[in-house]
Amino acid sequence: HEHTELKQSIDQANADLNESLETMEVQNIELRMARNDAIEGNRVKSEFLANISHELRTPLNSINGFSQLLLKMPLQYKQRDFVETIQKSSNNLLAIINDVLDFSKIEAGKFSLEKQPFFVEDVIFEVLESLSPQIGQKDLEQVAFIYDDVPKKIIGDALRLKQVLTNLVSNAIKFTPQGEVVIRVMVEDTRASHHLLRVSITDTGIGLSKSAQQDLFKAFQQGNPSVSRQFGGTGLGLVISKNIVKLMEGEISFDTGQSQGTTFWFTFKAWICHDHVEQEISLPQKNILALEPHEKSAQLLKATLFRANSTLHVVNSWQTLLDTIEPQHQILLINSQTLADDTQQKLHLLRQRFDGMIVIFTRISDHHIEQADLENYNIYSLTKPIRPRTLLTLIGQGLSTAKHITSSQTPLATPIPINLHILAVDDHPLNLKLVCTLLEDLGIQVSTATDGLEAVAQAEKTKFDLIIMDIQMPNMSGLEATQAIRKMEKSGEQTPIIALTAHALADEKEQMLQQGMSDYLTKPLQEGQLIHTIEHWTGVSLTATTTIESVIESNTPLPLVDWQECLKLAAGKTDLAQDMLKMLLNGLVLQREKVLNSQRENNFPALLAHTHYLHGGTRYCGVPRLRAACQTLETVIKKALKTSMNADDIRELLTPKI
């Protein structure tokens, strides 16, 4: 009886076990199917993101590109305002697209970092300069302290470091209506192979509530949800920043008090760079007086000039400045905000009491400074945020190298032909037109093709110096066309083919390079990026391709004064055109003397700076011959300095022409 019961129990256990195994097998099959569905879903999502990226970036390329071209033309104030608004909106849309794509890369585990040498100061100030237009009419100051023990040059991923900084500084500006945004860079730890650097961003903004702090690093969450519609954003910036910092083997966090501002900080590994770094600029025995009411900015000036062995005295009001000026002062540094009322009268009074060097620190929104006649008063200007090295260089040379003249204020000049023939391939007519316009404005001969088949046919007949190739095209894609062109070419005679695509997902650059592309450009296409790529692959300098003889000794000399161009640059206003021309003429004698003195002293950096200053002035008046001469002289000096030409050779090159 016991044996029978035991046998029945064993049979029942076996039956239960078989049933459990069958259930587990069914579950495994279901899990395998779910996993395959998830993998397929991720593949579809990645493909969708790639396609949506292409569809969004393609029209953005046209909007951004043509708005940049418009801003180079002389426009009325309201027209310029409209175009700048269009460009700002397209840049905001591009930032959102980039956030979504970066988040997708992080989810897919395809987000990686590069290691290249870069200067810490360059990264910090390039971010601050790019964000300075966001300040607009806010009463905000941006100040950056890079502590003395921070290495000048390190190895890491400068682009991703900028991305983290841009997100944190942009948030600080966004949520700070008035006060200051202060960036500090310091060394937290040093090892044999690397430093651990700490970057903090402190603002005087609205702070963070406790509920907002809990969700701060979650995707699609706003730092302050109640005002998300007021301030905008995707809610992805901090998530992406946290992942970048994690890849840099650092940490990111914040300290905040409700309504007392916020300090975001992060650390990252900075690998030691053994490249040679230029010595600090020294300005011994310089006696400087500064009018700077903002405490942190005054501290930065003191630290900068103390390191340069100069003597600095800071005052915080206009009247105190006038009472303090003494004969021993050689240089005045002035915050432009203190000149907001009666700017012209204050400058006139200042020049009556002081004949030394004057530098005004301006902001992009300082229209009262733009309208002031700084050149007539021989006053220099630097746009905030102020790079310490730029300030010291300017003071040391006593020059106007940093006078702010933006590309948007520069009218289009007649391009000088360049011995390059480039094939542009794109099926989108607006994008093709944009690329052609950018190339033709550089003086480059351009041929076009609207698909891969046409590109291959043209490449078979003509030897191009470079090909710019779109990727997604009908009939034959850019990759297929590239492979076909490579098969036709002889060994060692490959034409550089540059991919121009709206795709921006991970691993695509490597795939394109593996399939025959030489390089990779992403839409929206930036003019500077295009110029750099062409110069790299052709060896032709697009900023110094002319000789003095090609312009000054041309068989068809340009007119000295073109009154119609004067009117055009002054938006048709006769009085304004006359005033601008008079301003230029009144300063010519002084500028000519500076140019000649620099040439006699073999001070070619100074000569370049004075020529650049005069060249900027000619951009506002119809003086074609002087403008062309300045442009030519400037490009020749740049080329000579870039190639380390010795002083005697430069003198021989320039003496007959100055």
C-alpha positions in Angstrom: 0.0 0.0 0.0 2.9 2.4 0.9 4.7 1.5 -2.3 1.5 2.2 -4.3 1.1 5.6 -2.6 4.7 6.5 -3.2 4.5 5.6 -6.8 1.3 7.8 -7.2 3.1 10.7 -5.5 6.1 10.4 -7.8 3.8 10.2 -10.9 1.9 13.3 -9.7 5.2 15.2 -9.0 6.4 14.3 -12.5 3.2 15.5 -14.0 3.4 18.7 -12.1 7.0 19.1 -13.2 6.2 18.5 -16.8 3.4 21.0 -16.6 5.7 23.6 -15.0 8.3 23.0 -17.7 5.7 23.4 -20.4 4.6 26.7 -18.8 8.2 27.9 -18.5 8.8 27.0 -22.2 5.7 29.0 -23.2 6.9 31.9 -21.1 10.4 31.7 -22.6 8.8 31.7 -26.1 6.7 34.7 -25.1 9.7 36.5 -23.6 11.8 35.8 -26.7 9.0 37.1 -28.9 8.7 40.2 -26.7 12.5 40.7 -26.8 12.5 40.4 -30.6 9.6 42.9 -30.7 11.5 45.3 -28.5 14.6 45.0 -30.7 12.5 45.6 -33.8 10.8 48.5 -32.0 14.2 50.0 -31.2 15.3 49.5 -34.8 12.1 51.1 -36.1 12.5 54.0 -33.6 16.1 54.6 -34.7 15.1 54.5 -38.3 12.2 56.8 -37.6 14.5 59.2 -35.7 17.0 59.1 -38.6 14.2 59.9 -41.1 12.6 62.6 -39.0 16.0 64.1 -38.5 16.5 64.2 -42.2 13.0 65.7 -42.8 13.5 68.4 -40.2 17.1 69.3 -40.9 16.6 69.6 -44.7 14.3 72.6 -44.5 16.2 73.9 -41.5 19.3 74.0 -43.6 17.6 76.3 -46.1 16.1 78.5 -43.4 19.4 78.9 -41.5 21.6 79.2 -44.5 19.6 81.9 -46.4 19.0 83.9 -43.2 22.8 84.0 -42.7 23.2 85.2 -46.2 20.6 87.9 -45.7 22.3 89.1 -42.5 25.4 89.8 -44.6 23.5 92.3 -46.7 22.7 95.9 -45.8 19.2 95.8 -44.2 17.0 98.2 -42.5 16.7 97.9 -38.7 13.3 96.3 -38.8 14.3 93.9 -41.6 17.4 92.8 -39.7 15.4 92.3 -36.6 13.0 90.0 -38.5 15.8 88.0 -40.1 17.6 87.6 -36.7 14.3 86.3 -35.2 14.0 83.7 -37.9 17.5 82.6 -37.4 17.1 82.4 -33.6 13.9 80.3 -34.0 15.6 77.9 -36.4 18.5 77.5 -34.0 16.1 76.8 -31.1 14.4 74.1 -33.2 17.8 72.6 -34.1 18.7 72.4 -30.4 15.5 70.5 -29.7 16.2 68.1 -32.5 19.8 67.5 -31.2 18.5 66.9 -27.7 16.1 64.2 -28.9 18.8 62.5 -31.1 21.3 62.6 -28.2 18.8 61.0 -25.9 18.1 58.3 -28.5 21.9 57.6 -28.7 22.1 57.3 -24.9 19.2 54.9 -24.8 20.8 52.8 -27.5 24.2 52.8 -25.7 25.9 54.4 -28.8 27.0 57.7 -27.1 30.8 58.0 -27.0 33.5 60.6 -26.3 36.6 61.7 -28.2 40.0 62.7 -26.7 41.6 65.7 -28.3 43.8 68.5 -26.8 42.0 71.8 -26.2 42.3 75.1 -24.2 40.1 75.3 -21.2 39.6 79.1 -21.6 38.5 78.7 -25.2 35.7 76.2 -24.2 34.4 78.4 -21.4 34.3 81.6 -23.3 33.0 80.2 -26.5 30.0 78.9 -24.5 29.5 82.3 -22.8 29.9 84.2 -26.1 27.4 82.0 -27.9 24.8 82.5 -25.1 25.4 86.3 -24.6 22.5 87.1 -27.1 20.1 85.3 -24.7 20.7 88.0 -22.1 19.0 90.5 -24.3 17.5 93.3 -22.2 18.1 91.5 -18.9 20.2 93.2 -16.3 22.7 90.3 -16.1 26.4 89.9 -15.9 28.3 86.8 -17.0 31.7 86.3 -15.3 34.1 83.3 -15.5 36.9 82.6 -13.0 39.5 80.0 -14.1 41.7 79.5 -11.1 45.4 79.7 -11.4 46.1 76.0 -10.8 43.8 74.9 -13.7 46.0 73.7 -16.6 45.7 75.9 -19.7 45.4 72.9 -22.1 44.0 69.5 -21.4 42.9 66.4 -23.3 39.2 65.4 -23.5 36.0 65.9 -25.6 35.7 69.7 -25.9 32.4 69.4 -27.9 30.6 67.4 -25.2 32.1 69.6 -22.5 30.6 72.6 -24.3 27.3 70.8 -24.5 27.1 70.3 -20.7 28.2 73.9 -20.1 25.8 75.3 -22.6 22.9 73.5 -21.0 23.8 74.6 -17.5 24.6 78.2 -18.4 21.6 78.5 -20.6 19.3 77.3 -17.8 21.0 79.8 -15.4 20.4 82.7 -17.8 16.8 81.5 -18.5 15.8 81.4 -14.9 17.7 84.5 -13.8 15.9 87.8 -14.5 18.6 90.0 -13.0 21.9 89.7 -11.1 24.7 87.5 -12.3 25.8 84.1 -13.7 29.2 83.1 -12.4 31.3 80.2 -13.7 34.2 78.9 -11.7 36.7 76.3 -12.9 39.0 74.7 -10.3 41.2 71.6 -9.7 39.6 69.2 -7.3 42.3 66.4 -7.5 45.5 65.7 -9.5 46.9 62.3 -10.4 49.8 61.2 -12.6 47.8 60.9 -15.8 44.9 63.3 -15.2 43.3 66.1 -13.2 39.8 66.0 -11.8 38.3 69.4 -12.6 35.3 70.9 -11.0 33.1 73.5 -12.8 30.3 75.4 -11.0 27.7 77.7 -12.4 26.0 80.0 -9.8 23.1 82.2 -10.6 20.9 84.6 -8.7 17.7 83.3 -10.2 14.4 81.9 -8.9 15.8 78.8 -7.3 14.2 75.3 -7.2 11.4 73.9 -5.1 11.9 70.6 -3.3 9.4 68.8 -5.6 11.3 70.1 -8.7 14.7 69.0 -7.2 13.4 65.4 -7.1 12.6 65.2 -10.8 15.4 67.4 -12.0 17.5 64.6 -13.8 14.5 62.7 -15.1 13.7 62.8 -18.9 11.1 65.2 -20.1 10.8 66.9 -16.7 11.2 70.7 -16.4 13.3 72.2 -13.5 10.3 74.3 -12.7 7.1 72.6 -14.2 4.8 75.5 -13.2 6.7 77.8 -15.6 7.6 75.3 -18.3 5.5 77.1 -20.9 7.1 80.4 -20.0 10.7 79.2 -20.3 10.3 76.3 -22.8 12.8 73.5 -23.3 12.5 69.7 -23.9 13.4 68.6 -20.4 16.2 66.4 -21.8 19.2 68.8 -21.3 20.1 67.7 -17.7 19.5 64.0 -18.5 21.9 64.3 -21.4 24.4 66.3 -19.4 24.3 63.7 -16.6 25.1 60.9 -19.0 28.0 63.0 -20.6 29.5 63.7 -17.2 29.2 60.0 -16.3 31.1 59.1 -19.4 33.7 61.7 -18.4 34.0 59.8 -15.1 32.6 62.6 -13.1 29.6 63.6 -11.1 26.9 66.3 -11.5 24.6 67.8 -8.8 23.4 71.2 -7.5 22.9 73.3 -4.3 19.9 75.6 -4.1 17.8 77.7 -1.9 14.2 78.5 -2.8 14.2 82.0 -4.3 17.9 82.3 -3.6 19.5 81.2 -6.8 21.1 77.9 -7.7 24.6 76.4 -8.1 25.0 73.5 -10.5 28.3 71.8 -10.5 30.0 68.9 -12.2 33.4 67.2 -12.2 35.2 65.5 -15.0 38.5 63.8 -15.8 40.9 66.0 -17.7 43.8 64.1 -19.1 47.2 65.8 -18.9 48.4 67.4 -22.1 52.1 67.8 -22.7 51.8 70.2 -25.6 53.8 73.5 -25.4 51.6 76.4 -24.1 52.4 80.1 -24.6 53.6 82.0 -21.5 51.2 84.4 -19.7 51.1 87.9 -21.0 52.9 90.4 -18.7 52.2 94.1 -18.6 54.7 95.5 -16.0 54.4 99.1 -14.8 50.9 99.6 -16.4 48.8 102.0 -14.3 45.2 101.3 -15.0 41.9 102.8 -13.8 38.6 100.9 -14.1 35.0 102.0 -13.8 33.3 98.7 -13.0 30.3 98.8 -10.6 29.7 95.1 -10.7 31.6 93.4 -7.9 32.4 90.0 -9.6 33.5 91.7 -12.8 35.8 94.0 -10.8 37.3 91.0 -9.0 38.0 89.3 -12.4 39.7 92.5 -13.6 41.8 92.7 -10.5 42.9 89.0 -10.7 43.7 89.3 -14.4 45.8 92.4 -14.2 47.5 91.3 -10.9 48.8 88.2 -12.7 50.0 90.5 -15.5 52.0 92.6 -13.0 49.9 95.7 -13.5 48.5 98.2 -11.0 44.7 98.5 -11.1 42.4 100.9 -9.2 38.6 100.3 -9.5 35.8 102.9 -8.9 32.1 102.2 -9.2 30.6 105.5 -10.4 31.0 108.0 -13.2 31.6 111.0 -11.0 34.2 109.1 -8.9 36.0 108.2 -12.2 36.3 111.8 -13.2 37.5 112.8 -9.7 40.1 110.0 -9.7 41.7 110.4 -13.1 45.3 111.5 -12.7 48.3 112.0 -15.1 49.9 108.7 -14.1 47.0 106.6 -15.3 47.8 105.1 -18.7 44.6 103.2 -19.4 40.9 103.5 -18.6 38.6 100.4 -18.6 34.9 101.3 -18.5 31.7 99.3 -18.2 29.4 100.6 -20.9 26.3 100.5 -18.6 27.7 103.5 -16.8 27.5 105.4 -20.1 23.9 104.7 -20.9 22.8 108.3 -20.2 24.3 111.1 -22.3 26.8 108.7 -23.9 28.2 111.2 -26.5 28.6 114.0 -23.9 30.4 111.7 -21.5 32.8 110.5 -24.1 33.6 114.1 -25.1 34.2 115.0 -21.5 36.3 112.0 -20.9 38.6 112.8 -23.9 39.0 116.3 -22.6 40.4 115.0 -19.3 42.3 111.9 -20.5 44.4 111.3 -23.6 45.5 107.8 -22.9 44.1 104.4 -24.0 40.4 103.9 -23.3 38.6 100.5 -23.5 34.9 100.1 -23.1 33.3 96.8 -22.1 30.1 96.5 -24.1 27.2 94.0 -24.4 25.4 93.0 -27.7 22.3 95.0 -26.6 24.2 98.2 -26.0 22.7 100.3 -28.8 23.9 103.5 -27.2 27.5 102.4 -27.7 26.9 101.3 -31.3 25.5 104.8 -32.1 28.5 106.6 -30.3 31.4 107.7 -32.4 34.1 105.6 -30.7 36.4 105.7 -33.7 36.4 109.5 -33.7 37.4 109.5 -30.0 40.0 106.8 -30.6 38.3 104.5 -28.1 38.5 100.7 -28.3 35.7 98.3 -27.3 35.6 94.7 -26.1 32.3 92.7 -26.1 31.4 91.0 -22.8 32.2 88.4 -21.6 35.8 89.5 -21.5 38.5 86.9 -22.1 41.5 87.7 -19.9 44.0 87.0 -22.6 42.2 89.1 -25.2 42.1 92.1 -22.7 45.8 91.7 -21.9 46.7 91.4 -25.6 44.7 94.6 -26.4 46.3 96.6 -23.6 49.8 95.3 -24.4 49.6 96.3 -28.0 47.6 99.5 -27.4 45.5 98.5 -30.4 41.8 98.1 -31.4 42.2 94.4 -32.4 39.0 93.5 -30.5 36.7 96.2 -31.9 33.3 94.5 -32.3 32.3 94.3 -36.0 29.9 91.4 -36.6 29.5 89.6 -39.8 25.9 90.7 -39.9 27.0 94.3 -40.2 29.4 93.5 -43.1 28.0 93.9 -46.6 28.7 91.4 -49.3 31.9 92.1 -51.2 32.5 91.1 -54.7 34.2 87.6 -54.5 37.7 87.3 -55.9 37.9 84.2 -58.2 39.6 81.2 -56.6 41.2 78.4 -58.6 38.8 75.7 -57.4 36.1 73.7 -59.2 33.6 72.0 -56.9 30.7 69.7 -57.7 27.6 70.1 -55.5 25.2 67.2 -55.5 21.7 67.5 -53.8 18.2 66.5 -54.9 16.6 69.3 -52.8 16.6 72.5 -55.0 16.8 74.9 -52.0 19.7 73.1 -50.4 21.5 72.9 -53.7 21.0 76.7 -54.2 22.3 77.4 -50.7 25.5 75.4 -51.2 26.1 77.0 -54.6 25.5 80.5 -53.2 28.0 79.9 -50.3 30.6 78.6 -52.7 30.1 81.3 -55.3 30.4 84.0 -52.7 33.8 82.5 -51.9 34.8 82.9 -55.6 34.7 79.2 -56.3 33.5 77.7 -59.6 30.5 75.4 -59.0 28.9 72.6 -61.0 25.7 71.0 -59.9 24.0 67.6 -60.0 20.6 66.6 -58.7 21.1 62.9 -58.1 23.8 60.3 -57.9 23.6 59.2 -61.5 24.2 62.7 -62.7 27.1 63.2 -60.3 28.8 60.0 -61.5 28.4 61.2 -65.1 29.9 64.6 -64.4 32.8 63.1 -62.4 33.6 60.8 -65.3 34.0 63.8 -67.6 35.5 66.4 -65.3 38.2 66.3 -62.7 36.8 68.2 -59.7 38.9 69.6 -56.8 36.2 68.5 -54.4 32.7 67.0 -54.4 30.0 67.8 -51.8 27.6 64.9 -51.9 24.1 64.6 -50.3 23.3 61.1 -49.1 19.5 60.5 -49.6 18.7 61.0 -53.3 16.5 59.3 -55.8 17.8 56.9 -58.5 21.2 56.6 -56.9 22.1 57.5 -53.3 25.2 59.5 -52.4 26.9 56.4 -51.0 26.3 54.5 -54.2 27.5 57.4 -56.3 30.6 57.7 -54.1 31.4 54.0 -54.6 30.9 54.3 -58.4 33.2 57.4 -58.5 35.9 55.6 -56.5 35.8 52.6 -58.9 36.5 55.0 -61.9 39.4 56.8 -60.2 43.0 55.8 -60.6 45.1 54.8 -57.7 46.4 57.8 -55.7 44.2 60.3 -57.5 41.1 60.3 -55.3 38.9 63.4 -55.3 37.8 64.4 -51.8 34.1 63.6 -51.4 32.3 65.3 -48.5 29.1 63.8 -47.2 26.4 66.4 -46.6 23.5 64.9 -44.8 20.8 65.5 -42.3 21.4 62.2 -40.6 23.1 62.5 -37.2 22.9 59.1 -35.4 25.8 57.2 -34.0 28.2 55.2 -36.2 27.0 56.9 -39.4 30.2 58.9 -39.9 32.3 55.7 -39.6 30.0 53.9 -42.1 30.3 56.8 -44.6 34.1 56.9 -44.3 34.3 53.1 -44.8 32.2 53.4 -48.0 34.5 56.0 -49.6 33.6 59.4 -48.2 36.5 61.6 -47.2 34.7 63.7 -44.6 31.2 64.5 -43.1 29.2 67.7 -42.8 25.8 67.8 -41.0 22.9 69.9 -42.0 22.1 72.7 -41.2 25.3 73.7 -43.0 27.4 76.4 -41.4 29.6 78.7 -43.6 32.6 78.5 -41.2 32.3 74.7 -41.2 32.2 74.6 -45.0 35.2 76.9 -45.4 37.3 74.9 -42.9 36.5 71.6 -44.7 37.3 73.0 -48.1 40.6 74.5 -46.8 41.5 71.2 -45.2 40.9 69.0 -48.2 42.1 71.3 -51.0 45.0 73.1 -49.2 43.6 76.4 -50.6 43.2 79.2 -48.1 39.9 80.9 -48.7 40.8 83.8 -46.4 44.2 84.6 -47.9 44.1 83.7 -51.6 44.8 87.1 -53.2 48.0 89.0 -53.7 48.4 92.8 -53.3 49.0 93.1 -57.1 45.7 91.3 -57.9 43.6 94.2 -56.4 45.7 97.3 -56.1 47.4 96.9 -59.6 44.3 95.6 -61.3 43.7 96.7 -64.9 40.2 97.8 -63.9 40.7 100.0 -60.8 37.7 100.4 -58.4 36.3 103.9 -57.8 37.5 105.8 -54.8 34.0 106.8 -53.7 30.7 105.1 -54.7 27.9 107.4 -53.5 25.1 105.0 -54.5 26.8 102.3 -52.3 27.1 104.9 -49.5 23.3 105.5 -49.7 22.6 101.7 -49.9 24.7 101.0 -46.7 22.9 103.8 -44.9 19.4 102.4 -45.8 18.8 105.3 -48.2 19.4 108.1 -45.6 21.5 110.9 -47.1 22.4 112.5 -43.7 23.5 109.2 -42.3 25.5 108.3 -45.4 27.3 111.7 -45.2 28.0 111.3 -41.5 29.5 107.8 -41.9 31.7 108.9 -44.8 32.9 112.0 -42.7 33.7 109.7 -39.8 35.8 107.5 -42.0 37.6 110.5 -43.6 38.3 112.2 -40.2 40.1 109.1 -38.9 42.1 108.3 -42.0 45.2 110.5 -41.1 45.5 108.9 -37.7 45.0 105.4 -39.0 47.5 105.9 -41.8 50.1 107.0 -39.2 49.4 104.0 -37.1 49.8 101.7 -40.1 53.1 103.3 -41.2 54.5 103.3 -37.7 53.7 99.6 -37.2 55.4 98.8 -40.6 58.5 100.8 -39.7 58.8 99.0 -36.3 58.3 95.6 -37.9 55.3 95.1 -35.5 53.3 93.0 -37.9 50.6 91.9 -35.4 50.0 95.6 -34.7 50.0 96.3 -38.5 47.4 93.5 -38.9 45.2 95.0 -36.1 45.3 98.5 -37.5 44.5 97.3 -41.0 41.6 95.2 -39.6 40.3 98.3 -37.8 40.4 100.4 -41.0 38.9 97.5 -43.0 36.0 97.4 -40.6 35.3 101.1 -41.1 35.3 100.8 -44.9 32.5 98.2 -44.7 30.1 101.0 -43.7 30.9 103.4 -46.5 31.0 103.2 -50.3 34.8 103.3 -50.7 35.5 100.3 -52.9 39.1 100.9 -53.6 40.1 101.5 -50.0 38.1 98.5 -48.9 39.7 96.2 -51.4 43.2 97.5 -50.5 42.5 96.9 -46.8 41.1 93.5 -47.4 44.1 92.5 -49.5 46.7 93.9 -47.1 44.9 92.1 -44.2 44.8 88.7 -45.9 48.5 89.0 -47.0 49.6 89.8 -43.5 47.6 87.0 -42.1 49.1 84.5 -44.6 52.6 85.8 -43.9 52.2 85.4 -40.1 50.5 82.0 -40.4 53.4 80.7 -42.4 56.0 82.2 -40.0 57.6 84.4 -42.6 60.5 86.4 -41.2 60.3 90.1 -40.8 62.6 91.0 -43.7 60.5 89.0 -46.2 57.3 90.5 -44.9 58.7 94.0 -45.2 59.8 93.3 -48.7 56.3 92.0 -49.5 54.5 95.0 -48.0 56.8 98.0 -48.3 56.0 99.0 -51.9 52.3 98.8 -51.2 51.8 100.7 -47.9 
